[in-house]
Amino acid sequence: MTIPATETVILITRNGMGNGDPALQLKLIDTYFKLLNDSNTLPAAICFYADGVKLAVEGSPVLESLKALEEKGVHLILCMTCLNYYELNGQEKVGIVGGMTDIIEAQFKASKVISI
């Protein structure tokens, strides 16, 4: 996967956004993805690792927003090691399953990296 050097990459490491109640974390990340989808400035990629991979698998409440972002050309990269660790391999509904090398490549080619 090639990501232009001038693009932004977002790192998602949690099953939600922030440190609050889990329901609030999911509500916040859902709002974030919806607003991001509505904006004219989209990231080149969103990388999901650690608990973040749970947002891109079957049953996630944010799948529709992620599908819409993917349809607009945003690359969604899911950590294979994390999916395996949580026994979620094969349950991914969006994005590509990649390795840490793919995440590192996205980070180094980005002009800006945002960690959520």
Helices and strands as residue ranges (DSSP letters): E 8-12, H 22-38, E 45-48, G 50-56, H 63-71, E 75-79, H 80-85, E 96-98, H 100-109, E 112-115
